[in-house]
Amino acid sequence: MVLAGFFLTNAILAEFVGVKIFSLEATLGIAPFEWSLLGVSGTLNFTAGVLVWPIVFVMTDVINEYYGVKGVRLISWVAVGFIAYAFMVAYVSIGLAPAGFWVEANRDLGVPDIQNAYAQVFGQGLWTIMGSIVAFLIGQLVDITVFRRIRAVTGEKLIWLRATGSTAVSQLIDSFVVLYIAFVLGPQHWPIPQFLAVGMVNYSYKMLAAIAMIPLLYLARRIIKSYLGNAETERLNSLAH
């Protein structure tokens, strides 16, 4: 329940906070890094969702370790359903007639129309939502398969390899699927060079984050093993695999 709750909470949070685009260089207080790929240039700007997606990757691998393919597949489908439900509630909430006093309640704070701000933050475009959900589901299913195949070769050893390896493949697909649906098929109609360049930059960031999260993976395993005990841990591992 704890693992599933943490997985679902972070997956839904990533979808909603992801509407914000932040500058990594400005956040770290460093000079802008000008990248150039395929004739496209830019700086390191990312969706705020990248802050919590790596945690979802770690949870995927931890759940896979103890509950196997069935466990991860179940929680992935449940997450897709909950994300869709959360967006539906957000759209219904946006459609509610705002109280007159509330619309201008934050004018002195620089928000002249809080209803409009509310709609902009929570009302992500349909193409973005669709791309994110499809990419998430495909990425999770690929992650499961790759994780299992690496584990079949390495056994209980090289935990970092199967975790990072599965993430490397799944996020390669995820990074490009979400951009293709949201920005190539969507109303903005990005040219292919821009789509490929931004996808490569996003993927590079995700991989660096995945590598940085390896200690968290080991910490999570240690906490779970300490809670369950050796006998129960071994029993769950044998059932999962």
C-alpha positions in Angstrom: 0.0 0.0 0.0 2.8 2.4 0.8 4.7 1.7 -2.4 1.6 2.0 -4.5 0.5 5.2 -2.7 3.9 6.8 -3.2 3.9 5.7 -6.9 0.5 7.1 -7.6 1.0 10.3 -5.7 4.2 11.1 -7.6 2.7 10.2 -11.0 -0.3 12.5 -10.5 1.9 15.3 -9.0 4.2 15.1 -12.0 1.3 15.6 -14.4 0.0 18.7 -12.6 3.3 20.4 -11.7 4.6 19.7 -15.2 2.7 22.7 -16.6 5.5 24.9 -15.3 8.7 25.2 -17.4 11.7 26.1 -15.4 15.3 27.2 -16.3 17.8 24.7 -14.8 20.7 27.2 -15.2 18.8 30.0 -13.4 17.7 27.6 -10.7 21.3 26.5 -10.0 22.6 30.1 -10.4 24.9 29.3 -13.3 25.5 30.8 -16.8 23.1 29.6 -19.5 24.2 26.5 -21.3 23.6 27.0 -25.0 23.0 23.6 -26.7 22.7 23.1 -30.4 21.4 19.9 -32.1 20.2 19.3 -35.6 20.1 23.0 -36.4 18.1 23.7 -33.3 19.5 25.6 -30.3 18.3 26.5 -26.8 19.0 26.4 -23.1 18.3 23.9 -20.4 14.5 24.5 -19.8 12.5 21.6 -18.5 9.0 20.8 -17.2 8.8 20.8 -13.4 7.5 17.2 -13.7 11.1 16.1 -14.1 11.5 16.7 -10.3 9.3 13.7 -9.4 9.3 11.5 -12.5 12.7 9.9 -11.4 10.9 8.9 -8.1 8.3 7.1 -10.2 11.1 5.3 -12.0 12.6 4.1 -8.7 9.2 3.0 -7.4 8.6 1.1 -10.6 11.8 -0.9 -10.1 11.2 -1.5 -6.4 7.7 -2.7 -7.0 9.0 -4.9 -9.8 11.6 -6.4 -7.4 9.0 -7.5 -4.9 5.7 -7.9 -6.8 7.0 -8.8 -10.3 5.4 -8.0 -13.7 1.9 -8.4 -12.5 2.4 -5.9 -9.7 3.9 -3.2 -11.9 1.5 -3.7 -14.7 -1.5 -3.4 -12.3 -0.2 -0.2 -10.6 0.6 1.3 -14.0 -2.9 0.8 -15.3 -4.3 2.1 -12.0 -2.1 5.2 -12.3 -3.4 5.9 -15.9 -6.9 5.6 -14.6 -6.3 7.9 -11.7 -4.4 10.5 -13.8 -7.3 10.6 -16.3 -9.7 10.9 -13.4 -7.7 13.7 -11.8 -7.7 15.7 -15.1 -11.4 15.1 -15.5 -12.0 16.6 -12.0 -9.7 19.5 -12.8 -11.7 20.3 -16.0 -15.0 20.1 -14.1 -13.6 22.4 -11.4 -12.5 24.9 -14.0 -16.0 25.0 -15.4 -17.6 25.9 -12.1 -18.8 29.5 -12.0 -16.3 31.4 -9.8 -17.5 33.5 -6.9 -17.4 37.2 -7.8 -15.1 38.2 -4.9 -12.7 35.4 -5.6 -11.8 36.3 -9.1 -10.1 39.5 -8.0 -9.1 38.4 -4.5 -5.4 38.2 -5.4 -5.2 41.4 -7.5 -2.8 43.0 -5.0 -0.6 40.0 -5.3 -0.2 40.4 -9.1 -3.0 38.0 -10.1 -5.8 40.2 -11.6 -8.0 37.2 -12.6 -7.4 34.1 -10.4 -10.1 32.2 -12.3 -8.0 32.6 -15.5 -4.8 31.7 -13.7 -6.5 28.6 -12.2 -7.7 27.5 -15.6 -4.2 28.0 -17.2 -2.5 26.0 -14.5 -4.9 23.1 -14.2 -6.3 23.1 -17.7 -3.5 21.5 -19.7 -4.2 21.0 -23.3 -5.8 17.7 -24.5 -2.9 16.8 -26.7 -0.5 17.3 -23.8 -2.6 15.1 -21.5 -3.0 12.4 -24.1 0.7 12.4 -25.0 1.7 12.2 -21.3 -0.7 9.3 -20.5 0.2 7.3 -23.6 3.9 7.8 -23.1 3.7 6.9 -19.4 1.9 3.7 -20.1 4.1 2.6 -23.0 7.2 3.5 -21.0 6.1 1.5 -18.0 5.3 -1.6 -20.0 8.7 -1.4 -21.7 10.4 -0.8 -18.4 8.8 -4.0 -17.0 10.0 -6.1 -19.9 13.6 -4.8 -19.9 13.9 -5.1 -16.1 12.8 -8.7 -16.2 15.2 -9.6 -19.0 18.2 -8.0 -17.3 17.2 -9.7 -14.0 17.0 -13.1 -15.7 20.7 -12.6 -16.7 22.1 -11.0 -13.5 19.9 -12.7 -10.9 20.1 -10.9 -7.5 23.3 -9.1 -8.5 23.8 -5.7 -10.2 20.6 -4.0 -9.0 21.8 -0.7 -10.4 22.2 -2.2 -13.8 18.7 -3.5 -14.2 17.2 -0.4 -12.7 19.2 2.0 -14.9 19.1 -0.2 -18.0 15.3 -0.5 -17.9 15.0 3.2 -17.3 17.3 3.9 -20.2 15.2 2.0 -22.7 11.7 3.0 -21.3 12.5 6.7 -21.0 14.0 6.8 -24.5 10.6 5.8 -25.8 8.7 8.0 -23.2 10.7 11.2 -24.0 9.9 11.1 -27.7 6.3 9.7 -27.6 5.0 12.5 -25.3 6.7 15.2 -27.4 5.5 13.7 -30.7 1.8 13.5 -29.6 1.7 16.8 -27.7 3.8 19.0 -30.1 4.1 17.3 -33.5 0.6 15.9 -33.8 -0.8 18.6 -31.6 -1.7 22.2 -32.7 1.9 23.5 -32.5 3.2 21.2 -35.2 6.8 21.2 -34.3 9.2 20.4 -37.2 11.0 17.1 -36.9 14.5 18.5 -36.2 13.0 20.5 -33.2 11.2 17.4 -32.0 14.3 15.3 -32.1 16.6 17.9 -30.6 14.3 18.7 -27.6 13.7 14.9 -27.1 17.4 14.2 -27.0 18.0 17.0 -24.4 15.1 15.8 -22.2 16.3 12.2 -22.4 19.8 13.2 -21.4 18.4 15.0 -18.3 16.3 12.0 -17.4 19.2 9.6 -17.6 21.4 11.8 -15.5 18.5 12.0 -12.9 18.1 8.2 -13.1 21.8 7.6 -12.3 21.7 10.1 -9.5 18.7 8.2 -8.0 20.5 4.9 -7.7 21.4 5.4 -4.0 17.7 6.0 -3.3 16.9 2.7 -4.9 19.3 0.9 -2.6 18.0 2.9 0.4 14.4 1.9 -0.5 15.4 -1.8 -0.7 17.2 -1.6 2.7 14.2 0.0 4.4 11.8 -2.6 2.9 14.1 -5.5 3.9 14.4 -4.1 7.4 10.6 -3.8 7.7 9.8 -7.2 6.2 12.7 -9.3 7.5 14.9 -11.7 5.5 12.4 -14.5 5.3 9.5 -12.4 4.0 11.7 -10.6 1.6 13.0 -13.8 0.1 9.4 -15.2 -0.1 8.2 -12.1 -2.0 11.2 -12.2 -4.3 10.6 -15.8 -5.2 6.9 -15.2 -5.8 7.6 -12.2 -8.0 10.2 -13.9 -10.1 
